[in-house]
Amino acid sequence: MDLILFGTSYKVSPVEVRERISLSEQEILDFIPQIKEVSGIFECLVLSTCNRTEIYAACDDKFDASSIAALLARHKQVEPDLIHNNFYTFKSTDAAKHLFNVSSGIESQMLGENQVLGQVKDAYSIARVAKSTGPFLNKLLHMAFRVGKDVRTKTNLGVGAVSISSAAVELASYIFETLVGKTTLLIGAGETGELVAKHLLERGVESITIANRTKANAQKLAEVYHAKVIDFEKLAEHFFENDIVISATAGNDYILTDDMLKKVIRKNPSKKTVVIDIAIPRDIDPKIANYENVFVYDMDDLKTVVDKNMEERRSEIPHAEKITAGAVADYEKWLREQRVVPTIKYLQNTFEDIRQAELNRSKHCRDCHKRTEMDDITRRIINKILNAPITKLVKDTNCSEAELEYLRNIFSGKK
């Protein structure tokens, strides 16, 4: 029995390829029975995210991954060359190491991100529903979960914002020291705006007010995050009511200008307002920073935060890799043991049968003490005889199935 990984990721294939072979949950459930029918595969799991599609399988030692490639090409109705030119194959402990690195965030495009561990767990849940896992993948996946958790709790690989949305919120928290009790005006209800809202609530802001060109989209987002909605045209009127203003729209012109604020302000505000503009082109007129107690930051400021955090994460890679390396060693030891367990049990049972047969020939002995002594002595003799070969079997990584079968046959009496 061996482990094989056949897959692709952002490292080897562009997004236009990844999106063509990406699999939804239902597609995975439809695909797994087809994989299980492939000769030589005993267990399988499919992991498919925006950045990777990978198939893990417990298989015969000499299994050829080309059969999986052909199957995936047919299932996704893509040309075989697209699969052939963009996929990689790992076997045995290399496949295990890759999965551990994926679960820990080392392999992520956004180094150290936390979402991928949940995606691996989801993939395992789907495989369990499809009844496609067994002892090999169950062991591998539970080790992957442990590795992912250990890396996150024992290293700083996932510490610090490295996305624009999280960096914007982190920058605000640096300035205020805490966001608990702060009020926020969020301009823009797209994907970035939603992520900002999520991060703001996680940091404990008191309230979020949302403004968007299409008010219906703002209302949808407000329902999810229990926020208020204002008219987009009234941004200036509500500007100074908030501690934090974060803007993330997709316009071409300033949506908030100095002239707009001049119409609503009567004197310099005493309340500090932090403005973070994460739009390209910029949403906020930089002249707004001329107001007392108004501080404006843009994407260049955020890049500094992101770059600093990313560098700190990179410095944690050796610590994370030490954890994954230990897990790979543990899995390799377990894998070796599983390959030889049937042979070890066969040897133990064979020798025990011989021992019991010889003891039974002496059952006429009426001295119970002597029988107990003979039982103890023969058991110790068998254990000592088998100790060296069993230890050798567990440690020998190159022992083939044919050699194991030959060893069993020696003691079976077969010619």
Disulfide bonds with the S-S distance in Angstrom:
none
